[in-house]
Amino acid sequence: MIRLLEPADLPRAAEVVRASFATVAAQFGLTEQNAPRYTAFVTTAERLQSFFDAGALMYGFFDEKQFAGYVSISKEARDTYEIHNLAVLPEYRHRGYGRQLLDACKAKVKELDGTKLILGIIEENTVLKDWYAANGFVHTGTKKFDFFPFTSGHMEYTIR
């Protein structure tokens, strides 16, 4: 089940995001020393609260009562929304939960009259890039930030 989160949910949401992104950090050799701004190291309930206060819509995926996944979307322009921190706990992966969260974002953006959904990924994470492509996203470019040891890839989905 997917539901809109409330402030009381944010401490657990932060734990889900950190634990989910920690596996990616380990896979790509990211540490607090070489990537101190990476999601696995900076996501806190307070950080999510400030994002919530700024108007982000945050969703949790619950497998029975277990908080197993998280995603948020924010309005970036008149018709453009951005996906942030799509995360599924490692023990709940490969059950379609990520796709369900992604589909919920697509449906919400359509409901809000948005026409585009954008996101950023680790460009070198070809498995994730291919997964988003299989879900209708198109690669739109890259950017290199001095504070990350990886390239940031950008993708977008056109709402129909």
GIZIVEN-V56576 format. One record per helix or strand of 2 or more residues. SS is the DSSP state (~ for helix, > for strand). FROM is the first residue (numbers start at 1). LEN is the number of residues. Records with the same first field share a line. If there is no record, write none. Layout:
SS=FROM-LEN  FROM-LEN
This chain:
>=2-3  57-7  66-12  80-9  116-7  138-7  151-8
~=7-21  39-4  45-9  90-3  97-15  126-9
